[in-house]
Amino acid sequence: MTSRRTALVVGGTGPTGPLVVNGLIERGYDVTILHTGRHQTDLIGSEVRRIYTDPFDGEATAAALGDESFDLVVAMYGRLRMLAPLLAGRCDHFVSIGGVGVYRGFGSPDDLFPFGMPVPLAYGAPLVGDGEEFRKLRMIRVTEEAVFECHPSAIHLRYPQLYGPRQPLPREWPLVRRALDRRPHLVVADGGLTVKSQGWIGNAAHATLLACDAPAAALGGIYNVADSSALSIAQIAEVVADELGHSWELVSLPYEMAAPARPLVGSWSTTHRVLDIGPTVRDLGYRDVLAPIDAWRAATRWLVENPLERGGALEQRLGDPFDYDAEDRLIAAWNDARHGLETALGSIDWTREPNYGSAYVGNRPNPGVAEKRQSLNAADSPEASRPLSQQARTLGSAAQRASGPRRS
């Protein structure tokens, strides 16, 4: 009789852990989880063996493991720089989880020219250097290097900010709480247009299981993990409100004045952080198991059923005081200032009012342009009167294959 494959999951009880553990069981593995024991979950059955130790302590972890070896190791928690050498030569396949902050400009968009990360950020964009101001970000890069020094054929995944059930610090809670409180307004910064790659816990777990399958094309590679598409802050706010049967007016302020929006942006800048997951799709075969709009709805429902304690320690860590009186005064002051500015702007005598240009197509008037010119599809437009054969244009380009996930 063929023996079953064995897997060690370091961690395994966080947001994605139970999904990975149960996915490995479905794949035929006998699974052992190694963790502190502080976070237990009934999502993992009794057939899963537990090893209790501190995965941040090398000596304690070495003693707990003894001389055991495994077919697969999934390092989801602990000090990865310590775990990688400890498990060298003791597994056939090593999968590790890190973070996306390894890219230069992630913490300091003013390090880049032009300012901010391009959208999307190319997979092969420069990583943080030794001069990176934030040690935490430097160590993400150092940790990736340590993994492949010990496990050349490993697969390393860069997790983004996750959302969904069991997330210990749900950054969408400020939206959910305000919708539950039926706030009529929501202050957003710069239109709420900031976009950053995030990951539904089920999608991130799915990517991890694909890495556990060890496809040949992915061995020795590093992969960005994120939902296939990203919603802006304003779009997430719209989904959350709709899921809770609420609607609100988004009050857009310049970021310098939009203090209530800071916890949602999570940075001193509203620039974007959108990752390239093309290699993840190509080599791992990744696809979302839940589309982002549906995922944000599910995350909202979870928080309604499992709310943070109002005023509690976790809520305070979000940096949001939920000071609705102050927010109302800010909105009132903004409306007064905007009214005064609109009055001043009305006195400006344009020689010709700026508009959206001749190519504009939209359901709102193009300032200063006659009604019949509103759409390029107007029946009397010169283009519409030409035969379709003359209108057709074939646009082709030789798209180069995206750079692969190999480490340079």
N, C-alpha and C positions, 0 to 999 in steps of 0.2 A: 504494500500500500504506500502510495506517495505521501510524504509528510507535507503538511500545510506550510505555506510561507509565513514568515514571522515579520512583524513590523513593530518598531518602537516609535511612539509619538511623544515628543517632549513637549509638555503642555497638554493640550487636548481638551481643556474644559472652558475655553474662552468662547467668543462669538462663533468662530469658524470651527473650533476643535471638534465638537461632537459630530458635525457633518462630515469631517474628514475621517474620524475614527469609524463611524458607521459605514462610510463609503468604502473604507478598506476592508471591513468585515464582509461587505457585499462582494468584494473582489476576491474573497477567499483567504484573507490573512487572519492569523491569530495575532491580536493586537495587545500590546502592553503600553500603558501610558505612564510617563514619569513626570510627576509634578509635586508641588508642595502639599497638596491636600487641602489647601485653604478654600478652594472653589470646587465644590462638588456639584454634580448635575445628574438628574435622573434620565437625561437623554442618552447616557452611556450605560449599557447593560452590565450585568454581573459577570458576563463571560469575558469581559475585558480585565486583564490583570493590571493591578496598580503597583507602582513603585513610588514611595513617598520620600522625597529628598528635596534639596534646594538646588535647582539647575543653574543658579548663579554661583554656586560654590563647587569648584573643581574637585577638591578632595572628597567632599560629601557625595558628589555624584559618582565619582569613580568607585567609592566604596559600595554604594548602592547597586551599581551595575555589576560589580565583580568582573568576571571574565566573559560575560555574555556577549553574543554577537547576534545580528539580525539580518534578514534579507533586505529590509528597508528601514531607514531612519528618516523621520520627518521632524525637523527641529523647528518648532513653532514658538518656543518660549525659552527664556534663560539667556545666559551669556554665550552667544554663538561662537565667539572667538575662542572660548574655552571648550565648548562642546565639539567643535570640528576636529581638533587634534585628539581629543579623548576618544572619539569614535572612529578615528582613522584605522583602516584595516579590519574593522569589526562589522561592516555592512557592505552589501553588494551595491546598494544605491542610496544616495544621500540627497535629500530634498531639504532646503532651508528657506526660511522666511525672513526677509529684511524689510527695508523701507524705501520709499521713493525720494526721500530727501537727499539722496546721494548726488543729484544733479546740481551743477553750479547755478546759482541764482535762485534756488528754491527758497532759501531763507532770506536772501538779499537780492531782490530783483534789480537793484541799482548796480550790481556787479556786472550786468550784461549791457551790451550795446547792440542795437537800441534797447532802451529800458524795458525790462520784463522778459519773460520767457516767450518764445514764438509759440504759435498755436497750430497744430500740436507741436510739442517739443520733440525733436527728432530723437529716435532711440539712441543714436550714437553721439548725442550732444555731450560736451565736456562735463566731467564729474568734478566734485569739489576737490580742491587741492589741499596741500599741507598747510596753506595759509588761511584756510577757511576759518572765519571768526568763531563759529559755533562748533565746539568739540563734538557734540552729539552727531552732527552731520559728517564731520571728518571720520568719525569712527564707523559710520555706516559703510563708507568706502573701504576702510581698513578691514572691516569684518568680511566684506565680500572677497577681498584678496586672501584672507586667511582660510576661507572655506575652500577655495580652489587649490591652495597650496597643499591641503590635506586630502581633498577629494576632487581630482581633476575632472572627473566625469559627472560631478554633481549637477543638479538643477537648482538655481537660486531664484526665488520669486521676490519681487519688490511689491509689497502690499501698499496701497494708498490708505487714506482715511476711510474706514469702514462704517457702514450704517446698517441698522437692522437689529433684530432681537439680541439681547444679552450684551450689547455694546456697553461697557461700563461707564463711558462718558459720552452719551449721545448728543452730538452737536446740533441735531435737528430739534432738540427739546425746546429751545426758545420759540420756534415756530409753532410747535404743537401746543405748548402752554398758552401762547397768546391766542391761538385759534379756539382753544377750550374756554378761555376767558372772554371770548367774543370781542376782541379788540377791533374797533372799526378801522384802525389805521396800522400800517406796518412801515416803519422807517427802513429804507434800503439805501445803500450807498451807490452813487453813480448809476442809478437805474436798476440796481440789483443784477447787473449784467455779468458779474464775475462768474467765471466757470472754472471748476477744478475737477480733475478726475477723482472719482470716489468709487467705492466698491460695495455692492450689496453682499452681505455675508455669504449667501448661497452661491453667488457668482465667484467670490474669492475662493471658497471651499472647492468649487468645481475646478477652478484653475489648478489648485493644489493637487487634487486627485489626478488630473491629467498629467501633472509632473511626476506623480508617483508611478504612473504607467511606464515611465522611462522611454518615451519615443526616441529612436536613434538620432533623429535630427536635432533634438533638444539637449542631448548630453553635453555637459560642459558649458551650458549657456545660462545667461541671466535674462529674466523676463519681467517686464512690467505687467502688473495686474490691475485691472480697472474694468468697470462697466464699459460696454462697447460705445456708449454715447453718454454725454454728461449734460445735465441740466444746469441752467444758471440759478443763482440764488432766488431771483424773482420767479422762475418757473417752479422751483421746489416749493416756494411759499404758496404758489397757486394750487399745486397738487395737494399740499397738506390741508389748506383751507377747504378745498372741494371735498376731500375725503371726510372732513368733519362737518359738512353741511354749512360751511361758513363762507363769507366773502369779506374782503377788506380792500381798502384803498392803499395802494403802494405809494408812499410819500418818498420821492427820490430827492436826496440831498447830496451835495458834494461831500466826498468822504471826510474831509476835514471837519465838517459840521455834523456828520451822521454818527454820533457816538453810540446810539442804540444798535447800530448795525455792526459794530466791531466784533462781537462774538460770532456772528454769522460769517464774516469775511475771514476772521482768524489770522489776520496779518495787518501790517501797517500800510499795505498797498492793495488796491483792488485788481492788480494784474492777474492774469490767468495762470493756471498750472494744469495743463492738459497733456497727458502722456501718450506716447506712441505705443500701441499694443499690437501693431502689425506683426512683429515676429511671434508674439504669443498666439495669435490666430493662426499663423502659418505653420509653426513648428509643433505647437501643442494641440492645435485643433480647437482652440477656445471659442465658445459662443456663450452669450448670456443664457443662463437658465431661467432668469426672470428679467423682463425688460425694465429699464429704470423707472418709468412712470408707475408701473405696477409695484415695483420694489419700494418706492417712496411711500406709496399708499400702505403697503404692508408694514413698513417701519413706523408709520404714523399710528396705525391700529395697535401695534405692540406697545407703544409708549402710552397710549390711552389706557391700556389694560395694566401697564407696569410703569406708572408715572414716577418721576423722581420726587423725592421729598421736597416740598416747597420750602426754600430757605435752608435746606440741608447742605451737608458738606459737598456732595457731588454737584448739586446745582450751583453752588458758589464757585466751584472750579471752572465752570463755563464762562465766568466773567460777566454774567448778565444779572444786574440787580433787579430787573423787572420793575423799574420805577416808572409806573404808568403816568403818574402825575407829572413827572419831569418830561416824559416823552410828549405828553399833551401840550405842555408849555413850549417845548421845542417846535412842535408842528405849528402851533399858533404863531410863534415868532417868525417861522419860515414863511407862512402864508402872508403875514403882514409885509415882510421884506419883498416877497415875490410880487405882491400887488403894487408896491411902490416902484419896483423895477419895471413892471409891465407898463405902468403909467409913463415912466421915463422913456421906455423904448418906443411907445406910441408917438412920441414927439420927434423921433428921428425921421428925417425926410430922405429916403433912399432915391438915388438917381434911377436905379432899377432894383427892385426887390430881389434878393438872392432866392433861387429856387433849387429844385432837386436835379436839374439837368434834363436834357432832351430825351434821355433813355428811361426816365422815370415811368414806372408802372405801379399803380397803387390805388386804393379805394378812398384816399383822402386827396383833397385838391393840391395841385402843385402851385405854390404861391406865385401869383402874377401871371399864370398861364391860362389861356382861354379854355373853356370847358371841353371843346372838341379836341384839344391836344392832350387831354389827361391820360390817355392810354395809347401805347404804341399799337394796340390791336384795334384801334378805331377803324370803322369800315372805310372811311374816306382817307386813311393814311396812305402815303405813296407806297409803303411796303406791302400793305394789304392788297393793293390793286395789281401787284405784279403776279405773274403765274407762279404757282407753287414750285415748279421746277427751277425757277430762277431764284426763289427765296431760299431754297435748300442750300446748305453749306455743310461740308463734311470736315469736321475738325479732328485731326489725329495727332497723337503725340506718342513718342516711344518712351513710355514710363519706365524708368530704370528700377530694377529690383531693389527694394529697400535693404539697407544694410542689415546684416544678420546679427544675431544676439551673441556672437562670440566676443570674448574678452580680448581687448587689445593688449 
